[in-house]
Amino acid sequence: MVKRGIIAAALIMLAALPAQAESPLGTIKAVKSVPINGVRIVETEQGVFFASDNGRFVWKGPLYDMWSAQKVETLADIDKVAGRVDLKKIGVDFSQLATFTLGEGSKEEVVFVTPTCPHCQKLLDQAAKLTKDYRFVVILLPLGPKDIDVAKRLVCLADKGKALQALISRNYEALPAGNCPLTPLQKNLVTARVLGITSVPYVVRHDGLIKVGALPDLAAWLAAAKPEQKGGS
């Protein structure tokens, strides 16, 4: 009966009922997404449980976030680790990737972009005006055949400044065909897969906070970082 009750609670949660919905485990107090595809955490009167999206599998914690070396067993713990990452702590080596650097500021912001993405262009346009205070590590992430062709042209261009300007302006017609080792670009794809990146722009702020999608006011978002916070902590 307990097992059936847990599954029922998960199904209620997944049906997007209000947080105060009743279940065989008592009132569901809160629900949050876990940074694992297909997993959510649900708090009921009988405790905290983890559940698959379809409600078939339900289990007790804790989970361990190996990236931040933290135990995850409450909704508050999820708030601490979800949406944050310390790229250097998990071993991302920018020198091994196909990247461009924009700016010379003391704060390092990491931006994954696709060459043909309009939101990426708008983000880079904003970044180009913030180069005094920030240093943007721009990582190419081709998501389609056209992106791959353009990414090759950008990566293989000897003049990295010219390549970066072409990326910002999305003016690729004059770029020569890409003909160089593409191992760094391949490592970009591997890194994106490890991070679970499926859409761009994908930005990692200097305090570790992640933002996916359009950023209408990049300057305000960057300035909102809390100095005492560090990615994954």
Secondary structure, 3 states (H helix, E strand, C coil): CHHHHHHHHHHHHHCCCCCCCCCCCCCEEEEEECCCCCEEEEEECCEEEEEECCCCCEECCCEEECCCCEEECCHHHHHHHCCECCCCCCCCCHHHCCEEEECCCCEEEEEEECCCCHHHHHHHHHHCCCCCCEEEEEEECCCCHHHHHHHHHHHHCCCHHHHHHHHHHCCCCCCCCCCCCCHHHHHHHHHHHHHCCCCCCEEECCCCEEEECCCCCHHHHHHCCCCCCCCCC
